[in-house]
Amino acid sequence: MEAIQAGVGTTFGAELFLVTLHDNVLISSNVCFLTHDRSVHTLKCGGYDEGKVIQKYGKIEIDDN
């Protein structure tokens, strides 16, 4: 297994466990893996489902190339 190489300005979020890259994967420049967003927060702020913790996220898996 080779180590990951990251260019200038590359950042990784806290939820790396949500992204799995298998063998021979090549990721182009300007790619964004979105594992979660703030749309549920917008619904909650609008009074929807008041008082409950709502989370929406998903795992991204890119299989062998």
N, C-alpha and C positions, 0 to 999 in steps of 0.2 A: 504494500500500500504506500503510495506517495503522499507526501505532505501537501496541504493546500497552499497555493500561492495566491496572494491578493495584491492588487495594484493600489496605487495612491488613491485615497478617497473612498476605499472600500470599507463598508461597515457590516457588521453582523449583529443581529438583534439578540435578545435574551432567550428566544425560543428556538434555539438551534435543534432541539430534540424533535421539532415538528417537520424538519426537512431531512429527507434521506436521498442521497445520490448514489446510484449503483455504479457498475463498471463502465468505463469508457464514455463518461458523460462530459460533454463540452458545453459550457455556458457562455453565451456571447456577451458582449459589452451592453451596458444599460438594461440589464435584466433585473426585475424585481420579483421576488417571491413573497406574495402577500399571504400570511398565515392567519391574519385576523384584521378586522377593521373597526371603526368607531360607529357603524350604523346602528348597532343595538344601543349604544350609549345615547345616540340621538333620540331613539324611541323612548328610552327611559327618562330622559330629560323632558320629554313632551308629556309625561304623566302616565305613559303606558307601563303597566305592570309595576306600579309604585311599590317600593320596598323590597323587591326581589333582586337578587344578583343575577344578571343575565350575561352570559358569555357565549360568544360564537367564534369558534376557531376550527381550523382543520389541518390535517397533516398533508404535506406535499411529498410525493415519492416519484422520483424519476428513475425508471428501470434501466437495465442494460441497453447500451446502444449497439 
